[in-house]
Amino acid sequence: MVEADIGARIVARCRSLGARPFSESSDILFRPWLSDAFMNAQAQVDGWMREAGMQTRQDAAGNLVGRLEGATSDAPAVVFGSHIDTVPNGGCFDGLLGVVLGISVVEALSRAGRRLPFAIEVIAFGDEEGSAFPVSMITSRAVAGIVDPADFDLSGPSGTVTQTMRARGLDSGALGEAARASTDVLAFVEAHIEQGPVLEALDRPVAAVQAIAAQRRGTVQIRGVAGHAGTLPMAMRQDALAAAAEAILLIERVACDLPEAADSGLVATVGRMDVGPGATNVVPDAVSFSLDVRAGDRRMRDEAVRQIESGFAAIAQRRRVSIECTWLQDLKGAACDPVLVSLMQEAALEAGGTGMTLVSGAGHDTMVMAQRWPSVMLFVRSPGGISHHPDETVLESDVAIAHRALLGFVDRFAQCLKVSP
């Protein structure tokens, strides 16, 4: 394939999965894990993997795994991977770009007739976004062997995790079979859109990632007392929604004002809220909202959580309501392997990019895989810094550079093992 066409082809493939039958909706892109749209997308990606010369299989977690053998059939693998699920009203490139780029690397190696001293695998993970259930990354955690069995009873639109998996012929009790031995994997590599504005501001196409932020996700429930909107005096109200409004402003204040918050990348977000009973003439007695706290430094994240919970207690006492925060997920963050970061910097620079590095504020499957294996990421510029939105896009020229950088990384990794590719 002509070099100039590689970026265009990768972009076209990602866009081709942006509508039905690869979306649950005809109006927006929404592809939750194990939905019909997800299974259709997985089948299409399976076809691309086979065209590239890979053998494919579905593991016990429902991940799609493609493999190009190395010089020997039992060689350990350098694994490329990302996710193919989306958020509601998402974009075409979040996650999927990394999978398609991984396939493009295999395709280039196959066309050249090259067999490396290690295998190359590409894994299309399932639930990185957490759009199907209130936790995320079940499928990458299964590969890493760190699944929490309590997750199996969590409920989503199609039932519990166990029920939803069973409907697709999968057994949550057998998730342990998806776990890979430490010796199976030499390194994990994830290419991903930046999902932020930094590369565009610096006019850089790609950058290696040195670390991924720690995050906590939870649900806040506030209980007050309902009353008639016309007869209950303001001073006597135990208004759950008014308490929620104050709590959300507290969250924002902590994230903005905590010393060194900006340097650590501290952010806190409330993205979903439910109010009961939901009538215009009734003082609300129940509010539930999501809470997402992240920082590049885990200690900073935990200090923010401590101050937020302390503030909740003060609000609850003053307003005579109850506020309970239930933490559903604690992701510790991850540092990418320094040697792999250095190799990726060199490869990106030679490919026409930059040797700079970034810290990822967004969570990725890499933060799970890095708990077991040396891992690294490559970010691709996000025009406008837009992600989790239909306007999410990439530049074909940037994608071509990312493709060259990943190939260069593979070559450097082989050299690092002191084996000629």
PyMOL commands that set and color helices and strands:
alter all, ss='L'
color gray80, all
select helices_A, chain A and resi 3-16+36-51+96-111+138-144+149-153+161-167+172-178+182-184+198-202+234-236+240-257+261-264+298-319+338-350+366-369+383-385+396-416
alter helices_A, ss='H'
color red, helices_A
select strands_A, chain A and resi 55-58+64-68+77-83+119-125+155-156+159-160+185-193+206-212+214-223+227-228+267-269+273-276+282-283+286-295+322-331+334-335+357-360+375-380
alter strands_A, ss='S'
color yellow, strands_A
deselect
rebuild
show_as cartoon
